[in-house]
Amino acid sequence: MTPSRLHDLGHRELFSHDFALLNPVRIPEDRWQDLPVVPLRAPVFAAQPHLVPRLLPLRALDDDCQVELLERNGRHCVETGQPLFCALLASRLDAQPVAGALGARMVVRTPAGQAAWLRFHDPRVFSALAWWLEPGQLRCMLGPVQSWSWFDPRDGQWQCIERPGADGRDTARLRLTAAQWARLGRLPAVNRCLKMLARDGASPRPLRPLVERLDALLEQAAAAGLPEPDAPRLRQWMHAGIPHTEEHA
């Protein structure tokens, strides 16, 4: 069961999932260090253990701990405008196999053959991948996770995706195309543009068409040798596209 808005995450919604995923980079340590969390596992994480997402088995919590976790999440929502959890997961496996599988799937190869950490625990990155990946790629990325729910802070909505395929036994590594890598590379600029539009009072809903349009504009601008736009130029591009004279400036 997936909630819709930020404060819709009650007991029934949270504990219909098997695991919560926590990002220690965005959450103070005192809000998760006493929880029975399991760090995701991959050799590349050894040098930066403080950055590794933590998996919380929700069914391991007794009634009192469940109530306290909900209260802790409520306080975090009020303070930050975001939930304590970067994702809520359903899986038939225990915590250790899920932590190992997700950790391994976060290490991917770039087009140049280098190992890269694909931080799909970040809701903004996960949204992009959920929109852009083919079903077979999603199946590889999710592995033993049957469903993945996440709160995207850009539009303030919870989303959920079901794993394509039924058995979850895929062991193939996720491979992104060059075009998908390019889109991920533009994502920080897309997010900066979204913030500029939000300051202008523009609504981010529906989010996906707006992200797609911004990405296309940034791709077109880069091909024309243009820099990332400031707010006035972005407003102009959103209204009328990239002028022909700019494309050939």
N, C-alpha and C positions, 0 to 999 in steps of 0.2 A: 504494500500500500504506500503510494507516494503522495506526500503533501503537495500543496500548491504554493502558498505564500510562506514567507519566512517563519511566522509564528504559528503555522499550522502543524508543526512537528510535535505531536503529543505522544503519549505512551503507546497507543495502538499503532501509530505510524512508524515510530522509531523501532519498536521491538517486533515488528513484522519482518525486519531484516535480520540477517545473521551476523553481520559485521559493520562496524563504522571505521572509516579511514580518517586519520588525524594527520595534519601537516604541522610538524613541530616548528617550522620556520615562521608560521603565522599565529601560533598559539603559545602563550607563556607556559613555561615548563610546569609551573605549579598547578596548571589546569588538567594535566594528563599524566604526570609522573607517578601518581598513586593508582593508576588504572592498570589492569592486567594486559597491557598492550604488547604486541609482537612486531618488531621492526621488519619491514620488507627486506628480503635477502638477495644480494647479488655481489660478486667480488668487487665491482666498481664502486660500491658504496663504502668500502672499508676505510677509505681515506677521509670520508666526510660523514661519519655516523650521525652527527647532529642534524643533518639535512634529510635523513631517511624517513619517509612516512611510516606511521605506526598503525597497525591493524588491531582493532579492539573487538574481541569476540563478545557480542552482546548477550548471548545466552549463558555466558559464564557469570553474569552478574546476578546477585540475589535481589530480592524485592527492594530492600533499603537502598542498595547501590543503584538500582534502576531509577528510583525516585530522585536520588541525589544527582544522578547524571542528567536527568531532565531539568532539574533546577539549575545545574551548572550551565547547561546549554542555554537556558532562558536568560541567565545573567549575561552570557557571552553575546547573545543576539542583541540585547539592549545596548551593550557597550560598543559593539562593533558593527552592527547591522548585518552580520553574517553568522551562520550556525557554527558550532564548535567543530563540526564534521565536514570534511571536504567531499565525502561520498558515503553512501550507505549501500551495502552489498548483500546479495543473496548468493549462497553457495552451499552445496552439500558437503564440502570438504571441511576438515578441521583447520584451525588457524595456521599452523605451521606450513602445511602444503599450499595454502592460499598465499601466505606471505612469500614463500619461495617462488611460486608461479608468477605473481605480480611483479616481484623484484626482477626476475629474469626477463619479463616482457617489457620492462622499462628501459632495457639496454638494447638499442637498435643500431644499425649501421647507416651511416650517411652515404650519399652517392659516391663520395670519395673513399669509402671503405673504412672510415674511422668509427670507433664506438662512441655513441652519444647517449645521454640520459634523456629519455623522452618523459617529461614530467606530466604524465596525463592524470596525476592526482590533482593538479591544478584545474579547477572547474572550467576556467576559460579555455585552457588547452583541450580538456576533454570535450567541451561543446564543439570545438572545431573538428576534432577527430570524429566525433559521432556524426557530424554533418557530412564530412568529406570522404571518409573511408568506405571502401566497398565491403559488402557483407563478409566476404572471406577474410579481409583484413581485420574487421571488428571481431570476428571469431578468434583470430590469433591473439589479438590484444587482450580480450577479456578472459580467455583461457577457462578456468574452472568457475568463473563468476557468471551466474545465470542472469542477474539483473544488476544494474548500476544506476543509482539515483544520486543526483548532485544538484546543488543550489548555485545558479549562475548569478553572481552579484551584479552583473551588468543590467539585468532586467528584473532582478528580485524574484525569480521564479525557480521552483524545483522542477527538474526534468528526470525522466527515467528512460533507460534503453534496455531492451531484452537482448540477450546474447543470441545471434543467429545460429541455428543448429542446436541439437538437443543434448549431445553427450558430453561436451566439454573436454574431450580427450585430445584435442589438437596440440601438437608439440612444435609445430612450425613457428619460426620467428616472424614477427611482423616486419614487413618490408614496405617502406613508403616510396612512392614514385618521386622523381625529381620535381614534378609540379606540386605534389603535396608538401615536400620539404620547402619549396618556395613560398607556399601559402603560410606555412607555420612561421617562416622567417618574417613575413609581413604582419603577423598577428600582433606583436607589440605596437606597431604603428597604427594598426586598426583600432586597438584599444585606446591609444592616445587620441585618435580622432573621435571615438565615441565619447570620451570625456569632454572634448571641446564642444561637441554637439549638445551634451547634457548641460554644460554651462550656459549654452544659448537657449536652454529650455526645451530642446527637442526630446521627444520620448523615445526610449530605446525599444519600444514594443511595436510590432513584433521584432525580435532581435535578429533572427537569422537573415531576413532579407536585407536589413541595414548593414550587417556585417559583410554579406556577400557584395553589396554595392560598394562599400568602402574598399574592400579588397580589390575589386575590379578597377576602381579608380586609382588606387596606389600602384597596381600592376601596370596600368596604362601610363601613369606618370613616370614610373621607373624606366619603362621602355623608351620614353621621350627624353630621358635624362633630367627630369625635374626633381627637385628636392621634396621631402615630406612637407605637406602644406601647413601653413599657420592657419589660425581660425578664419580670418577673412577670405583667404583663398579656398579653404575647405567649403565655406558657405557657398562660394561662387561655383565650385565644382559640383556640389550637391544640387544646386539649382539648375545649372546649364551644362554640366559635363566639363571636361577639360577643353578649353578653347583651342581651335586649330592653330592659332598663332603661338600658343604656349607649346604645343606638341612639337613645333618646328623651330622653337627659339634657340 
